[in-house]
């Protein structure tokens, strides 16, 4: 009997310790995916519509390092400005975590963007783009992959220029752009 109680207590303790209560972008995305004030999209590499036979070995490697893109956008309007400020503050707080290494930021305090990454210079797991504008809202874009590095990202950018992007996958974002006219 005592062994069962001890085992149960140990399992409960291990479960509680393994649950990370720290905020993360992944948790933030999950919490807000079904929220009516947000638009959530998962985009696969197939959006690029690229003829893979015409890619160089370097371009093929860069494309293989890219797994998917997650986009979460908050639609701001005249009635939800307080919520916009609250949600924007939450995202900024998450991005202050040292695991998100800031590459650059631009714009003012009210409008602007930043680009951060998770991982090392030679093994980037995630790029994060955070852009916000008081009139429209904000968007957080997570570019996820394996063994991405700055060269792969630059090569991927050149591949993007040659791609025929499937705009159908981006249709939900038009709501964000067109709601505030």
PAZAPA-4460 file (N, C-alpha, C; in steps of 0.05 Angstrom, whole numbers, plus 32768, in hexadecimal, padded with zeros to 4 digits):
% residues 181
    n_x    n_y    n_z   ca_x   ca_y   ca_z    c_x    c_y    c_z   seq   type   mol
   8011   7FE8   8000   8000   8000   8000   8011   8019   8000     1      X     A
   8026   801A   8012   8037   8031   8013   8047   8035   7FF9     2      X     A
   804E   801F   7FEC   805C   8020   7FD3   804B   802D   7FBD     3      X     A
   8031   8025   7FBD   801E   8031   7FA9   801B   804F   7FAE     4      X     A
   8018   8057   7FC6   8015   8074   7FCC   802F   8083   7FC4     5      X     A
   8046   8077   7FCB   805F   8084   7FC4   8062   8086   7FA5     6      X     A
   805C   8070   7F97   805E   8070   7F7A   804B   8085   7F6E     7      X     A
   8033   8086   7F77   801F   8099   7F6D   8029   80B6   7F72     8      X     A
   8033   80BB   7F8A   803D   80D6   7F91   8055   80DD   7F7F     9      X     A
   8066   80CA   7F7A   807D   80CF   7F69   8074   80D5   7F4C    10      X     A
   8061   80C6   7F42   8057   80CB   7F27   804A   80E7   7F25    11      X     A
   803A   80EE   7F39   802D   8109   7F39   8043   811E   7F39    12      X     A
   8057   811B   7F4A   806D   812F   7F4C   807C   8131   7F31    13      X     A
   8082   811B   7F25   8090   811B   7F0B   807F   8129   7EF6    14      X     A
   8065   8124   7EF6   8053   8130   7EE3   8052   814F   7EE7    15      X     A
   8051   8157   7F00   8050   8174   7F05   806A   8181   7EFE    16      X     A
   8081   8174   7F03   809B   8180   7EFC   809F   8181   7EDE    17      X     A
   8095   816D   7ED0   8099   816D   7EB3   8087   8181   7EA5    18      X     A
   8071   818A   7EB1   8060   819E   7EA4   806E   81BA   7EA7    19      X     A
   8074   81C5   7E91   8081   81DF   7E91   806C   81F5   7E90    20      X     A
   806A   8205   7EA4   8056   821A   7EA5   8060   8234   7E99    21      X     A
   8079   8234   7E8F   8083   824C   7E82   8073   8252   7E69    22      X     A
   806E   826B   7E63   8060   8272   7E4A   8072   826C   7E32    23      X     A
   8067   8263   7E1D   8077   825F   7E04   8065   8267   7DED    24      X     A
   8071   826C   7DD6   8061   8273   7DBE   8050   825B   7DB6    25      X     A
   805A   8243   7DB9   804A   822C   7DB2   8031   822B   7DC3    26      X     A
   8033   822F   7DDD   801C   822F   7DEF   8009   8246   7DE7    27      X     A
   8014   825D   7DE1   8004   8274   7DDA   7FF4   826F   7DC1    28      X     A
   8001   8262   7DAD   7FF3   825B   7D95   7FDC   8248   7D9B    29      X     A
   7FE1   8233   7DAB   7FCD   821F   7DB1   7FB5   822C   7DC0    30      X     A
   7FBB   823E   7DD3   7FA6   824B   7DE3   7F94   825D   7DD2    31      X     A
   7F9F   8268   7DBD   7F90   827C   7DAD   7F87   8273   7D92    32      X     A
   7F8C   825B   7D8A   7F85   8252   7D70   7F67   8254   7D6A    33      X     A
   7F57   824E   7D7E   7F3A   824F   7D7A   7F2D   8269   7D83    34      X     A
   7F3C   827C   7D8B   7F32   8296   7D94   7F28   82A6   7D7C    35      X     A
   7F10   82B1   7D7D   7F04   82BF   7D67   7F14   82D8   7D5E    36      X     A
   7F24   82E3   7D70   7F34   82FB   7D6A   7F4E   82F5   7D5C    37      X     A
   7F54   82DB   7D59   7F6D   82D2   7D4C   7F68   82C3   7D33    38      X     A
   7F7B   82C4   7D21   7F7C   82B3   7D09   7F94   82A1   7D0C    39      X     A
   7F91   8288   7D0A   7FA7   8275   7D0D   7FAA   8265   7CF3    40      X     A
   7FC3   8263   7CEA   7FC8   8254   7CD1   7FE1   8243   7CD6    41      X     A
   7FE1   822B   7CCB   7FF8   821A   7CC9   7FFE   8217   7CAB    42      X     A
   8016   821D   7CA4   801D   821D   7C87   8034   820A   7C83    43      X     A
   8030   81F8   7C70   8044   81E4   7C69   8055   81EE   7C52    44      X     A
   806C   81E0   7C4E   807D   81E8   7C37   806F   81E6   7C1C    45      X     A
   805A   81D7   7C1B   804C   81D4   7C01   8040   81EE   7BF7    46      X     A
   803E   8202   7C08   8034   821C   7C00   8045   8228   7BEA    47      X     A
   805E   8220   7BE9   8072   822D   7BD7   806E   8224   7BBA    48      X     A
   8061   820D   7BB6   805D   8204   7B9A   8076   8205   7B89    49      X     A
   808A   81F8   7B92   80A4   81F9   7B85   80A9   81DF   7B76    50      X     A
   80B4   81E1   7B5E   80BC   81CA   7B4F   80D7   81C1   7B59    51      X     A
   80D7   81AC   7B6A   80EF   81A4   7B79   8105   819A   7B67    52      X     A
   80FE   8192   7B4F   8113   8188   7B3D   8125   819F   7B33    53      X     A
   811B   81B8   7B35   812A   81CF   7B2B   813B   81DC   7B41    54      X     A
   813B   81D0   7B59   8149   81DC   7B70   8166   81D1   7B70    55      X     A
   8178   81E2   7B79   8194   81DA   7B7D   8195   81C9   7B97    56      X     A
   81AB   81BC   7B9B   81AF   81AB   7BB4   81AC   81BD   7BCC    57      X     A
   81B7   81D5   7BCB   81B6   81E7   7BE2   8199   81F0   7BE8    58      X     A
   818A   81F5   7BD2   816E   81FD   7BD5   815D   81E6   7BE0    59      X     A
   8163   81CE   7BD7   8155   81B6   7BE1   815A   81B3   7BFE    60      X     A
   8173   81B6   7C07   817A   81B3   7C23   816C   81C8   7C34    61      X     A
   816B   81E1   7C2A   815D   81F7   7C39   8140   81F1   7C3B    62      X     A
   8133   81E7   7C26   8117   81E0   7C26   8111   81C9   7C3A    63      X     A
   8123   81B6   7C3B   8120   819F   7C4D   8121   81A8   7C6B    64      X     A
   8130   81BE   7C70   8133   81C7   7C8C   811A   81D5   7C96    65      X     A
   8108   81DD   7C84   80F0   81EB   7C8A   80D9   81D7   7C8D    66      X     A
   80CD   81D6   7CA6   80B7   81C3   7CAB   809C   81D0   7CA6    67      X     A
   8097   81E7   7CB4   807D   81F4   7CB1   807F   8210   7CBD    68      X     A
   8069   821E   7CB8   8067   8239   7CC3   804C   823A   7CD2    69      X     A
   804D   8246   7CEA   8034   824A   7CF9   8030   8269   7CFA    70      X     A
   8018   8271   7CF5   8012   828E   7CF6   7FFA   8292   7D09    71      X     A
   7FFD   82A4   7D1B   7FE7   82AC   7D2D   7FE5   82CA   7D2B    72      X     A
   7FCE   82D3   7D23   7FCA   82F0   7D20   7FB2   82F9   7D30    73      X     A
   7FB5   830F   7D3E   7F9F   831B   7D4E   7F93   8332   7D3D    74      X     A
   7F79   8332   7D39   7F6B   8346   7D2A   7F62   835C   7D3C    75      X     A
   7F6F   8373   7D3B   7F67   838A   7D4C   7F51   8399   7D3F    76      X     A
   7F3F   83A4   7D50   7F2A   83B6   7D46   7F24   83CB   7D5C    77      X     A
   7F11   83DC   7D57   7F0B   83F1   7D6A   7F01   83E7   7D85    78      X     A
   7EF6   83CF   7D85   7EEA   83C5   7D9E   7EFC   83B3   7DAF    79      X     A
   7F13   83AA   7DA4   7F24   8398   7DB3   7F40   83A2   7DB7    80      X     A
   7F43   83BD   7DB9   7F5E   83C8   7DBC   7F6B   83C0   7DD7    81      X     A
   7F5B   83BE   7DEC   7F66   83B5   7E06   7F70   8399   7E04    82      X     A
   7F61   8387   7DF7   7F6A   836C   7DF4   7F82   836A   7DE2    83      X     A
   7F83   837B   7DCD   7F9B   837D   7DBB   7FB4   8383   7DCC    84      X     A
   7FB2   8397   7DDD   7FC9   839F   7DED   7FD1   8388   7E00    85      X     A
   7FBD   837A   7E0C   7FC3   8364   7E1E   7FD1   834D   7E0F    86      X     A
   7FC6   8346   7DF8   7FD2   8330   7DE9   7FED   8337   7DDE    87      X     A
   7FF1   834F   7DD5   800B   8358   7DCB   8020   8357   7DE1    88      X     A
   8018   835F   7DF9   802A   835F   7E10   8032   8342   7E17    89      X     A
   801F   8330   7E15   8025   8313   7E1A   803A   8309   7E06    90      X     A
   8037   830F   7DED   804A   8305   7DD9   8065   8312   7DDD    91      X     A
   8066   832C   7DE3   8080   8339   7DE8   808D   832C   7E00    92      X     A
   807E   8325   7E15   808A   8319   7E2D   8095   82FD   7E26    93      X     A
   8087   82EE   7E16   8091   82D4   7E0E   80AC   82D7   7DFE    94      X     A
   80AC   82EB   7DEC   80C4   82EE   7DDB   80DC   82FA   7DEB    95      X     A
   80D8   8303   7E04   80EE   830C   7E14   80FD   82F5   7E21    96      X     A
   80F2   82DD   7E20   80FF   82C5   7E2A   811A   82C2   7E1B    97      X     A
   8130   82BD   7E2A   814A   82BB   7E1E   814D   82A7   7E07    98      X     A
   813B   8293   7E06   813D   827F   7DF1   8136   828B   7DD6    99      X     A
   8127   82A2   7DD5   8121   82B0   7DBC   8137   82C5   7DB9   100      X     A
   814A   82BF   7DA7   8160   82D2   7DA2   8158   82E5   7D8C   101      X     A
   8158   82FF   7D93   814F   8313   7D80   8164   8319   7D6B   102      X     A
   815C   8317   7D52   816E   831E   7D3C   816C   833B   7D35   103      X     A
   8153   8345   7D34   814F   8361   7D2D   8133   836A   7D35   104      X     A
   8130   8383   7D38   8115   838F   7D3C   8114   83AA   7D2E   105      X     A
   80FD   83B2   7D26   80FA   83CC   7D19   80DE   83D7   7D1F   106      X     A
   80DC   83F1   7D1C   80C2   83FE   7D21   80C3   840B   7D3D   107      X     A
   80AC   8417   7D43   80A9   8425   7D5D   809C   8413   7D71   108      X     A
   8097   841D   7D89   808A   840C   7D9E   806E   8403   7D97   109      X     A
   805F   8414   7D89   8043   840D   7D83   8041   83FC   7D6A   110      X     A
   8052   8401   7D56   8052   83F2   7D3D   806F   83E8   7D39   111      X     A
   8072   83CF   7D31   808C   83C6   7D2C   808D   83A8   7D28   112      X     A
   80A5   839E   7D26   80A9   8381   7D22   80C4   8379   7D2D   113      X     A
   80C6   835F   7D33   80DF   8354   7D3C   80E2   8338   7D30   114      X     A
   80FB   8330   7D2E   8102   8315   7D24   8114   8308   7D39   115      X     A
   810D   82F1   7D42   811C   82E2   7D56   811F   82C6   7D4C   116      X     A
   8131   82B7   7D5A   8134   829B   7D54   8139   828B   7D6D   117      X     A
   8134   8271   7D6B   8139   825E   7D81   814D   824A   7D77   118      X     A
   8162   8245   7D86   8177   8232   7D7E   8192   823F   7D7E   119      X     A
   81A4   8234   7D6F   81BF   823F   7D6C   81C2   824A   7D50   120      X     A
   81D8   8258   7D4C   81DC   8264   7D31   81DC   8250   7D1B   121      X     A
   81E6   8238   7D21   81E8   8223   7D0C   81D1   820E   7D0D   122      X     A
   81C0   8210   7D21   81AA   81FC   7D23   8191   820B   7D2E   123      X     A
   8185   821A   7D1D   816D   8229   7D24   8155   8218   7D23   124      X     A
   8145   8217   7D38   812D   8207   7D3A   8114   8216   7D31   125      X     A
   8115   8231   7D36   80FE   8241   7D32   8106   825E   7D2E   126      X     A
   80FA   826A   7D19   80FB   8287   7D15   80E1   8292   7D1D   127      X     A
   80E1   82A9   7D2B   80C8   82B6   7D33   80C7   82D3   7D29   128      X     A
   80B2   82D9   7D1A   80AE   82F4   7D11   8095   82FE   7D20   129      X     A
   8098   8315   7D2E   8082   8321   7D3C   807E   833D   7D31   130      X     A
   8067   8343   7D25   8061   835D   7D1A   8047   8367   7D26   131      X     A
   8046   8381   7D2D   802D   838C   7D38   8028   83A8   7D2E   132      X     A
   800F   83AE   7D2C   8006   83C8   7D24   7FEB   83CD   7D32   133      X     A
   7FE9   83E2   7D41   7FD2   83E8   7D52   7FB8   83E7   7D42   134      X     A
   7FB8   83F1   7D2A   7F9F   83F1   7D1A   7F96   83D6   7D10   135      X     A
   7FA9   83C4   7D0A   7FA3   83AA   7CFE   7FA5   8393   7D12   136      X     A
   7FB7   8394   7D25   7FBC   837E   7D37   7FD8   8375   7D36   137      X     A
   7FDD   835C   7D3B   7FF8   8351   7D3A   7FF8   8335   7D2F   138      X     A
   800F   832D   7D26   8013   8312   7D1C   802D   8307   7D27   139      X     A
   802C   82ED   7D2E   8044   82DF   7D36   8047   82C8   7D22   140      X     A
   805E   82C7   7D16   8064   82B2   7D02   807B   82A1   7D0D   141      X     A
   8076   8287   7D10   808B   8274   7D18   8093   8264   7D00   142      X     A
   80AC   8266   7CF8   80B7   8255   7CE2   80C6   823F   7CF0   143      X     A
   80BC   8226   7CED   80C7   8210   7CFB   80D6   81FE   7CE8   144      X     A
   80EC   81F2   7CF1   80FC   81E1   7CE1   8110   81D1   7CF0   145      X     A
   8120   81C2   7CE2   8136   81B3   7CEE   8150   81BB   7CE1   146      X     A
   8163   81C0   7CF2   817E   81C6   7CE8   817F   81DE   7CD5   147      X     A
   816D   81F2   7CDA   816E   820A   7CCA   8186   821A   7CD2   148      X     A
   8191   8229   7CC0   81A7   823B   7CC6   81A4   8254   7CB5   149      X     A
   81B3   8268   7CBB   81B0   8281   7CAB   81B3   827D   7C8D   150      X     A
   81C5   826C   7C85   81C8   8266   7C68   81AF   825A   7C5C   151      X     A
   81A3   8246   7C6B   818A   823A   7C62   8174   824F   7C5F   152      X     A
   8173   8261   7C73   815D   8275   7C72   8161   8287   7C5A   153      X     A
   817A   8290   7C54   817E   82A1   7C3D   8178   8292   7C23   154      X     A
   8180   8279   7C22   817A   8268   7C0B   815C   8265   7C08   155      X     A
   814E   8260   7C1E   8131   825D   7C1D   8124   8277   7C13   156      X     A
   812F   828D   7C1A   8124   82A7   7C10   8126   82A8   7BF1   157      X     A
   813C   829E   7BE6   813F   829E   7BC9   812C   828A   7BBC   158      X     A
   8126   8274   7BCA   8113   8261   7BC0   80F7   826D   7BC0   159      X     A
   80F1   827D   7BD5   80D7   828A   7BD7   80D2   829C   7BBF   160      X     A
   80E7   82A9   7BB6   80E4   82BB   7B9F   80DC   82AC   7B85   161      X     A
   80E4   8293   7B83   80DE   8282   7B6C   80C4   8273   7B6F   162      X     A
   80B9   8274   7B86   80A1   8263   7B8B   8088   826F   7B80   163      X     A
   8074   825E   7B7D   8059   8267   7B76   8048   8261   7B8E   164      X     A
   8047   8274   7BA1   803A   8270   7BBB   801C   826B   7BB7   165      X     A
   8013   8256   7BC5   7FF7   824F   7BC4   7FE8   8262   7BD7   166      X     A
   7FDC   8277   7BCB   7FCF   828C   7BDB   7FB6   8282   7BEA   167      X     A
   7FAB   826B   7BE2   7F94   8260   7BEF   7F99   825A   7C0C   168      X     A
   7FB2   8251   7C13   7FB9   824B   7C2E   7FBB   8265   7C3F   169      X     A
   7FBF   827C   7C32   7FC1   8295   7C41   7FA7   82A5   7C42   170      X     A
   7F92   829A   7C36   7F78   82A8   7C35   7F6E   82B2   7C51   171      X     A
   7F71   82A3   7C66   7F67   82AD   7C80   7F75   82C7   7C89   172      X     A
   7F8D   82CB   7C80   7F9B   82E4   7C88   7F8F   82FC   7C7B   173      X     A
   7F81   82F9   7C65   7F74   8310   7C58   7F60   831D   7C6B   174      X     A
   7F54   830D   7C7C   7F41   8318   7C90   7F4E   832D   7CA1   175      X     A
   7F66   8327   7CA9   7F75   833A   7CBA   7F7B   8354   7CAC   176      X     A
   7F82   8352   7C93   7F8A   8369   7C83   7F71   8379   7C7B   177      X     A
   7F5B   836B   7C75   7F43   8379   7C6B   7F2F   8382   7C80   178      X     A
   7F33   837A   7C9A   7F1E   8381   7CAE   7F1F   839E   7CB6   179      X     A
   7F35   83AB   7CB2   7F37   83C6   7CBE   7F36   83DC   7CA9   180      X     A
   7F27   83D8   7C94   7F25   83ED   7C7F   7F0E   83FE   7C84   181      X     A
***
